[in-house]
Amino acid sequence: MGYFSKRGGGLTSSAASRARGKAFTRKRQQVENEPLRGELLSMEALEEQARVLAARFTLTPERPRGRDVLGRLRENIASLRNAYRSLSDDCRRGEVVDPAAEWLLDNFHLLEAESRSVIHDLPTHYYRKLPRLAARELAGQARIHALSVALVQHGDGSLDSERLTRFISAFQDVAPLTIGELWAWPSMLRLSLLENVRILGELLLEARAARKRANDMIAALDTSPEPALPDELLPAFVEQLRQRLREHDPRISALCARVDAQLEAEGTSTEEAVRAEHQREASDLVSMENSITSLRFCGTLDWSRYFERVSLLEQVLRRDPASAYMQMDFGSRDRYRQAVEELSLPSGQAQIGVALRAIESARQAARELG
């Protein structure tokens, strides 16, 4: 049942580097979501956010058909393989790639290994038993999965042992998690981090396609002096034209002038587009580096020790008056926890209730014998 991994601090994007520029909020036809970025929170604010989520998350008593997270994982890996192939081809041709792309290329083996770990550690029948949320926008999602997404969002993909421990502990100040949820926690973190890397990978391909479009338009100037401009002038497209303008080709100057005019008509400018592209590259690099480093961390952390450190049930069982429980090895303690699962309803509070009754019975027996 073990899981979890290693890692130190982590980079965080500044507010400025994450500001893409309102004029360049894209339609996202190829990219389904923005990266998992929320407000960056201090440790104390993160703990408060965990308590807020615990109060807000309402569980459904039913067993709805849950979201197919493993199917989504396979889609993510397929998307990342596509990004890997495309970006690798660029490198072989000697083309410059984004710094975030270099991280993806250098660590693709890790992404595949961590995805295999999730598939192995989170079989479908196990996932379906996890408590699910009732809220409309999250209906059917495993509570522990939603919790992992929130933690990744509020740290820009940066995880470490202290954040993991304090976030989960603060959540359980309000709503105890089940044994199954705590064991699923590392897999859920991996799922969320891989999702984030997949989104970042698609952003890289979107920017790559925009730069290629700019280069193709420049090549077309040989036969068409005024090729039609794209309906949507992505920052990467504009930035690539500006880069090529340095070649001092007068035809590119004319093309850039047309782009300048279209951007001005839309209420923005080439300078803002270039700045937005540079900000995207910087913020995506930080998110990619954080997410990959956190995945590596998740592969080295001793999750068995983590589980026993944050489990409220474990804290109750360790009150055994004879201290026999604490003297057991991990496997024996785990069998006791499994017995609690079998004897209780599938909720954290119910599991703690069974453990409390067991400890009280042990104390009563000790008093009668003493």
C-alpha positions in Angstrom: 0.0 0.0 0.0 3.0 2.4 0.1 3.6 5.5 -2.0 5.3 9.0 -2.2 8.6 10.7 -3.1 11.4 13.3 -2.8 12.1 16.9 -3.4 13.3 20.1 -2.0 11.8 23.6 -2.3 10.6 24.7 -5.6 10.3 27.6 -7.9 7.2 29.8 -7.9 6.0 32.2 -10.6 5.8 35.8 -9.7 2.6 37.6 -10.4 4.2 39.5 -13.2 5.5 36.4 -14.9 2.1 34.8 -14.8 0.3 37.8 -16.3 -0.2 36.8 -19.9 -1.8 40.1 -20.9 -5.6 40.5 -21.2 -5.3 41.2 -24.9 -3.9 37.8 -25.5 -6.3 35.5 -23.6 -6.5 32.8 -26.2 -9.5 30.9 -27.4 -7.7 27.6 -26.6 -9.0 25.5 -29.4 -6.2 23.0 -29.1 -5.4 23.5 -25.4 -8.4 22.5 -23.2 -7.3 24.2 -20.0 -5.0 26.7 -18.5 -2.1 25.3 -16.4 -3.0 24.5 -12.8 -2.2 27.9 -11.4 -4.1 29.5 -8.6 -3.1 32.1 -6.1 0.2 31.3 -4.5 -0.4 30.9 -0.8 1.9 31.1 2.2 1.9 28.0 4.4 -0.6 29.5 6.9 -2.9 30.6 4.1 -2.6 27.1 2.5 -3.7 25.5 5.8 -6.7 27.9 5.9 -7.6 27.0 2.3 -7.5 23.3 3.2 -10.0 24.0 6.1 -12.2 26.0 3.7 -12.2 23.1 1.2 -13.0 20.6 4.0 -16.1 22.6 5.0 -17.1 23.2 1.4 -16.7 19.6 0.0 -20.0 17.8 0.3 -19.9 14.1 -0.3 -22.6 12.2 -2.1 -24.1 9.2 -0.3 -24.5 7.5 -3.7 -22.0 5.7 -5.8 -22.2 7.8 -9.0 -20.3 6.8 -12.1 -17.0 8.7 -11.4 -14.7 10.5 -13.8 -12.5 8.2 -15.8 -9.2 9.4 -14.3 -7.2 6.5 -15.7 -8.6 7.1 -19.2 -7.7 10.8 -18.8 -4.2 9.7 -17.7 -3.7 7.7 -20.9 -4.9 10.7 -22.9 -2.3 12.8 -21.1 0.5 10.4 -21.8 -0.5 10.2 -25.5 -0.5 14.0 -25.7 2.9 14.2 -24.0 4.3 11.5 -26.4 3.1 13.7 -29.3 4.8 16.7 -27.8 8.0 14.7 -27.2 8.2 13.6 -30.8 7.5 17.0 -32.2 10.0 18.8 -30.0 12.6 16.1 -30.4 12.4 16.6 -34.2 13.0 20.3 -33.7 16.1 19.6 -31.6 17.4 17.2 -34.2 17.0 19.9 -36.9 18.9 22.3 -34.7 16.0 24.5 -34.1 15.7 26.5 -30.8 13.0 25.2 -28.4 11.5 26.8 -25.3 13.3 26.3 -22.0 10.2 24.5 -20.8 10.5 22.1 -23.7 14.0 21.2 -22.7 12.7 20.1 -19.3 10.0 18.0 -20.9 12.5 16.3 -23.3 15.1 15.7 -20.6 12.5 14.2 -18.2 10.1 12.3 -20.5 11.3 9.0 -19.1 10.2 10.1 -15.7 6.7 11.1 -16.9 6.2 7.7 -18.4 7.5 6.0 -15.3 5.2 8.0 -13.0 2.2 7.3 -15.2 2.9 3.6 -14.9 3.1 3.9 -11.1 -0.4 5.5 -11.1 -1.9 2.8 -13.3 -0.3 0.1 -11.0 -1.2 1.8 -7.6 -4.7 3.0 -8.5 -6.8 0.2 -10.1 -10.2 1.1 -11.2 -12.1 -0.9 -8.6 -10.1 0.9 -5.9 -10.7 4.3 -7.3 -14.5 3.7 -7.5 -14.6 3.1 -3.7 -13.2 6.5 -2.9 -15.6 9.1 -1.4 -17.1 11.3 -4.2 -18.1 14.9 -4.3 -21.7 16.0 -4.8 -21.2 19.6 -5.9 -22.4 20.1 -9.5 -19.1 21.3 -11.0 -17.2 18.5 -9.2 -20.0 15.8 -9.2 -18.5 12.3 -9.2 -14.9 13.5 -8.7 -13.1 11.7 -5.9 -12.6 14.1 -3.0 -9.0 13.3 -2.6 -8.4 14.0 -6.3 -10.0 17.5 -6.0 -7.8 18.1 -3.0 -4.6 17.2 -5.0 -5.6 19.6 -7.8 -6.1 22.4 -5.2 -2.7 21.8 -3.7 -0.9 21.8 -7.1 -2.8 25.0 -8.1 -1.8 26.9 -5.0 1.8 26.0 -5.3 2.3 26.3 -9.1 3.2 22.6 -9.0 5.7 22.9 -6.2 5.5 20.2 -3.5 7.5 19.3 -0.5 7.1 17.3 2.6 6.0 20.2 4.8 3.4 21.4 2.4 2.0 17.9 2.0 1.8 17.3 5.7 0.4 20.6 6.8 -2.2 20.8 4.0 -3.6 17.3 4.7 -3.5 17.8 8.5 -5.4 21.1 8.2 -8.0 19.5 6.0 -8.5 16.8 8.6 -9.0 19.4 11.3 -12.5 19.7 9.8 -13.1 16.5 7.8 -11.2 13.3 8.5 -10.0 11.4 5.4 -10.5 7.7 5.0 -7.7 5.1 5.0 -8.3 4.6 1.3 -8.1 8.3 0.5 -4.8 8.7 2.3 -3.3 5.7 0.4 -4.7 7.2 -2.9 -3.2 10.6 -2.1 0.2 10.0 -3.8 -1.4 8.7 -7.0 -3.8 11.7 -7.1 -0.8 14.1 -6.8 0.9 12.3 -9.6 -2.3 12.5 -11.7 -2.6 16.3 -11.1 1.1 16.9 -11.8 0.9 14.9 -15.0 -2.2 16.8 -16.1 -0.4 20.0 -15.5 2.6 18.9 -17.6 0.3 17.8 -20.4 -1.3 21.2 -20.5 2.1 22.9 -20.5 3.2 20.5 -23.3 0.2 21.5 -25.4 1.0 25.2 -24.8 4.5 24.5 -26.1 3.0 22.9 -29.3 0.6 25.8 -29.7 3.5 28.3 -29.6 5.6 26.1 -31.9 2.7 26.0 -34.5 2.4 29.8 -34.3 6.1 30.3 -34.9 5.9 27.9 -37.9 3.0 29.8 -39.3 5.1 33.0 -39.1 8.0 31.3 -40.9 5.7 29.8 -43.5 4.2 33.3 -44.2 7.6 34.7 -44.7 8.5 31.9 -47.1 5.3 32.6 -49.0 6.3 36.2 -49.6 8.3 34.9 -52.7 5.0 34.2 -54.4 2.4 36.3 -52.5 3.5 39.8 -51.4 0.5 40.1 -49.0 -0.5 36.7 -47.6 -3.6 36.7 -45.4 -2.9 37.2 -41.7 -4.3 34.7 -39.2 -7.6 35.5 -37.6 -5.9 35.3 -34.2 -2.5 36.8 -33.8 -0.9 34.7 -31.1 2.0 36.3 -29.1 4.4 33.5 -30.4 3.5 34.4 -34.0 4.1 38.1 -33.4 7.3 37.5 -31.5 8.7 35.2 -34.3 8.0 37.9 -36.9 9.8 40.4 -34.8 12.8 37.9 -34.5 12.9 37.5 -38.3 12.7 41.2 -38.8 16.2 41.4 -37.5 17.3 39.8 -40.8 16.6 43.2 -42.4 14.4 41.8 -45.2 12.2 44.6 -46.5 9.4 42.2 -47.2 9.3 41.2 -43.5 9.1 44.9 -42.6 6.0 45.3 -44.7 4.4 42.1 -43.2 5.2 43.4 -39.7 3.6 46.7 -40.5 0.4 44.9 -41.4 0.5 43.0 -38.1 1.1 46.2 -36.2 -1.9 47.7 -37.8 -4.1 44.8 -37.0 -3.0 44.7 -33.4 -3.6 48.4 -33.0 -7.1 47.9 -34.4 -7.6 45.3 -31.7 -6.5 47.7 -29.0 -3.1 46.3 -28.3 0.4 46.4 -29.8 3.4 44.4 -31.0 5.3 45.3 -27.9 2.5 43.9 -25.7 2.4 40.7 -27.7 6.1 40.2 -27.4 6.0 40.9 -23.7 3.1 38.4 -23.3 5.1 35.7 -25.1 8.2 36.3 -23.0 6.0 36.1 -19.8 4.4 32.9 -21.1 7.8 31.3 -21.6 9.0 32.3 -18.2 5.9 31.2 -16.3 5.6 28.0 -18.2 9.3 27.2 -17.5 8.7 27.6 -13.7 5.5 25.5 -13.8 7.2 22.8 -15.9 10.2 22.7 -13.6 8.1 22.6 -10.5 5.8 19.9 -11.7 8.6 17.6 -12.9 10.6 18.1 -9.8 7.5 17.4 -7.7 6.9 14.2 -9.7 10.5 13.1 -8.9 9.8 14.0 -5.2 6.6 11.8 -5.3 8.7 8.9 -6.5 11.1 8.9 -3.6 9.1 9.9 -0.5 8.4 7.2 2.0 4.6 7.2 1.8 4.2 4.5 4.4 5.8 6.8 7.0 3.8 9.7 5.7 0.6 7.8 6.0 1.2 7.0 9.6 2.2 10.6 10.3 -1.0 12.2 9.0 -3.6 9.5 9.6 -6.0 10.4 12.4 -7.0 6.8 12.7 -3.3 5.9 13.3 -3.1 8.5 16.1 -6.1 6.8 17.8 -4.8 3.3 17.5 -1.5 4.3 19.0 -3.4 5.1 22.3 -3.4 1.4 22.9 -3.0 1.2 26.8 -0.7 -1.8 26.5 1.4 -0.1 23.8 1.2 -3.4 21.8 0.1 -1.6 18.6 3.1 0.6 18.6 5.5 -2.3 19.0 4.1 -4.1 15.9 5.8 -4.0 12.6 4.2 -2.0 9.7 2.5 -5.0 8.2 0.8 -6.0 11.4 -0.4 -2.4 12.0 -1.7 -2.3 8.5 -3.8 -5.5 9.2 -5.4 -3.7 12.1 -6.2 -0.7 10.0 -7.8 -3.0 7.4 -9.9 -4.6 10.1 -11.1 -1.1 11.0 -12.1 -0.5 7.4 -14.1 -3.7 7.3 -15.9 -2.9 10.5 -16.9 0.7 9.7 -18.9 2.7 7.2 -16.9 4.2 4.4 -16.2 7.6 6.0 -13.3 9.0 7.9 -15.4 9.8 10.9 -16.9 6.3 11.0 -13.4 4.7 10.9 -12.2 6.9 13.7 -15.3 5.9 15.7 -14.5 2.2 15.4 -10.9 2.8 16.4 -12.0 4.8 19.5 -14.4 2.1 20.6 -11.6 -0.5 20.2 -9.2 1.6 22.3 -11.9 2.1 25.0 -12.6 -1.6 25.0 -8.9 -2.3 25.6 -8.8 0.2 28.4 -11.8 -1.3 30.0 -10.2 -4.8 29.8 -7.0 -3.4 31.3 -9.0 -1.9 34.2 -10.8 -5.2 34.9 -7.5 -7.1 34.8 -5.7 -4.6 36.9 
